[in-house]
């Protein structure tokens, strides 16, 4: 499945200004997500690792954190755990290229909103964020 795969006929995107933290060590994916989501009115805070993500959360309040499970300095699961401790109401979405991420998240009892498998089309990320924004309201 390509990142640029066309969306299904009904595409749901947020209509009001929302914000998301995107933490992924893949710069290309980070930028593609930021551009796509930004074009749909979503403010994006970008982090290349877990430490940057946590630093951003000290001064910004996004509604959702979109975290890669495999970050270079700490796992996305560890970042999610720290987010849960500091900001329990923040919706966390994990992205992973391997199947075990769902069971790892459940085992860690992180109460993440969703785990999505990479690669994922940009429209699918937008749809997942739309669902998370609706639940955050």
PyMOL commands that set and color helices and strands:
alter all, ss='L'
color gray80, all
select helices_A, chain A and resi 27-38+50-59+76-86+100-107+122-136
alter helices_A, ss='H'
color red, helices_A
select strands_A, chain A and resi 18-23+42-47+64-68+91-96+114-117
alter strands_A, ss='S'
color yellow, strands_A
deselect
rebuild
show_as cartoon
